[in-house]
Amino acid sequence: METKHIYYSLITALVIVGLYHLFAVGRFNYPEFKLKAGQVSDAELIAPFDFPILKSEERLQQEKNETIASLKKPHRITEDRLFDANALLDDFFLVVHDTQAMNAEQLSLALTEKGFKINPQNLGPLLTRNRADALYTRLGQELDKLYRKGIYESIRGDSVLFVSGDELKEVPKNSFNSLEEARQKLQSAFNGTEYKDIVIELSPILVNANLILDDAMLTRISEDATRQIQDTEGMVLQNEVIIRKNARITEADMVKLNSLQAAYRNREISRSPLQQLMLSLGLLLFNFIIILVANTYYAFIERKSTNRFMDCLPLNLGFVLIVILSLSNNMLLGYSNLIIPFAMVALSAAILVGVDFGIFYSLSTLFVISPFINWETYTPVVLVMTTILTLILMIRFNVFHNYLSIWLYLLLSGAVVNISLGIYKNDPLMTVLSTTGYSFISSSISVAGILLIVPYYEKKWHRATRQTLLELLDFNHPLLKKLATEAVGTYHHSLIVGNLTERAAEAIGANPLLARVGSYYHDIGKVINTDIFTENNEDSDEIHDDIEPEDSAKLIKGHVLEGIEMARRYKMPQPVIDIIMQHHGTSHIRYFLEQAKRENRQVDSTVFQYPGPRPQTKEAALVMMADIIESTTKAKNIKSVEDIDAIVEQTVQRLIRENQFDEAPITLKEIFMAKTVMVPILESIYRKRLDYPDSPADETAN
């Protein structure tokens, strides 16, 4: 266990405890009852003193709404309607006065343009100025009387709550005119006159309701009425049982529990400083142990990998993130804890690190969030089972980067788990549908989070994703183009090695795409000093003849370090860099080693040895095999398939004797399968073409 893991775990635990106190401010000073409706109580709760039962917020709001709905609505007369009617009347007669020299048809057309549609046959009396003025004066007087009395459009009951100044009084409804009555009265006032038909058409325009709802007064009387509503509904007496042991908690029980919490606040009964300190220390210790175990286990399984979390920071950030989401939902939003996107961090860990760690991390996360979801039992079962079932499906169908499939598997897993538990508990159909709906929300949020987390860290850690590897296979990649133009022999060698390793990887269940990409770039360092390699320069021996064997070996070994540097400069995935680093393992550059020995000099064999490490993966082991086999086969004069078989067998046996495969997870059976697959490919490339007999014509010509 490293000291830094202890520090990181302690800091993370402190952050989580701090978040709890931040979200739960004011709640931890007095006794808490972390229960929810539907849970089964594991202890009996007895009232420590008398306290009133407070109505729930929903109940109080319902009573307020019912009270307000039952109130008689206050109305007042607005002067605006009379003003509007007089304005319309003025507009009407302004048109009449401007068009008196015209006939009735022209006057009707002019009025229509202003919004007054009047039958031309009724406009005759208005063609004379004094008759029009008489109608104007009479209409103004009648409208004033109607509006002063008050006109209502729709009021229920026989009376109206009328606002006069600051007074509020109930007035019989017949003290006012209905809208229909007011229009009829206006029309009746002109019965027997030549204006009757005009007024009938004008009354719907000029007469409108002016008895309107007084919003300010309604607000005042509503507040007065709701203040009279009692916020309690009974008492719980001292020593009365609030909740019985092993009983399912109901909504009524939760009302009593909330009332007891309020009573503690009102009585200023709080935990002692020692109790508060012990609460914080207990929560800190609980989280510290879990997080330390998770960090230590991660370090254990990743100790040989070059793809490590940077000081386990993302691992601990995942704990903090899921705690924030749990606290936000449980203490702020108040929704079902089933909507917590629990699978987000667990599946991200499984994709980035491995399935085994993903399962362990999901269990660790479950323990961490348990204090923040009231130590429920049902919710954790659903969250963990949904996550683990999804991981099983991801393994079965190999969809670690198919996020749509992951989402569908999460939905399916959540539905299966919720329906199964619903059937077992005999829950109503609506309850099962509700929990399944919550799982749908959780799954959707989880996958959205995975879409942000996984690509970010894969890019940050240079992970070998399928998309990244496919991009590296593009022959327009700068490094491949450089290899093809500056080191043609190495380029063709790499292509053949790619064919060999891809087929071998398919045969033994390794990653064919990674094997091919690693093969293409394994000798990329040779572009730095191309002339010293035989495949690029047939006269390379002239260069080496002029220098010591040790110097030649140093130059040859340099292509590995150069390749690693170039790969890092182009931000290649770490597994590809590992193949470049490991494809020679710790083998010796035998040609120059033997040359040095022939010169009868004291030889340090390590000078002629590649720095390693030995292959750590199946793909690196396959590239090592194919690299040596292809270059050896090309250098030999192949006359038969048996020659190829011999080269392959001798190469593999030598690598086994030198223990080059000891650190790779590859078996002898897989090595045998790999070399069996490589032979036909090599045969198709290097076997000597058959000599065909000359034709008779050729013989004659000769």
Buried (B, 14 or more C-beta within 10 A) or exposed (E): EEEEBBEBBBEBBBBBBEBBBEBBEEEBBBEBBEBBEBBEBEEEBEBBEEBBBBBBEEEBEEBBEEBBEEBBBBBBBBEEBBEBBBEBBEBBBEBBEEBEEBEBEBBBEBBEEEEBEBEBEBBBBBBEEEBBBBBBEBBBEBBEEBBEBBBBEEBEEEBBBBBEEEEBEEBEBEEBBBBEBBBBBBBEBBEEBBBBBBBBBBBEBBBBBBBBEBEEBBEEBBEEBBEEEEEEBEEBEEEEEBBBEEEEBEEEBBBBBBBBBBBBBEEEEBBEEEEBEEBBEEBBEBBBEBBBBBBBBBBEEBEEEEBBBEBBEBBBBBBBBBBBBBBBBBBEEEEBBBBBBBBBBBBBBBBBBBBEBBBBBBBBBBBBBBBBBBEBEBBBEBBBBBBBBBBBBBEEEEBBBBBEBBBBBBBBBBBBBBBEBBEEEEBEEEBBBBBBBBBBBBBBBBBBBBBEBBBEBBEEBBBBBEEBBEEBEEEEBEBBEBBBEBBEBBBBBBBBBBBBBBBBBEBBEBBBBBBBBBBBBBBBBBBBBBEBBBBBBEEBEEBBEEEBBBEBBBBBBBBBBBBBBBBEEBEBBBBBBBBBBBBBBBBBBEBBBBBBEEEEEEBEEEBBBBEBBBBBBBBBBBBBBBBBBBBBBBEEEBEEBEBBBEBBEEBBEEBEEBEBBEBBEBEEEBBEBBBEBBBEBBBEBBBEEEEEEEEEEEEEEE
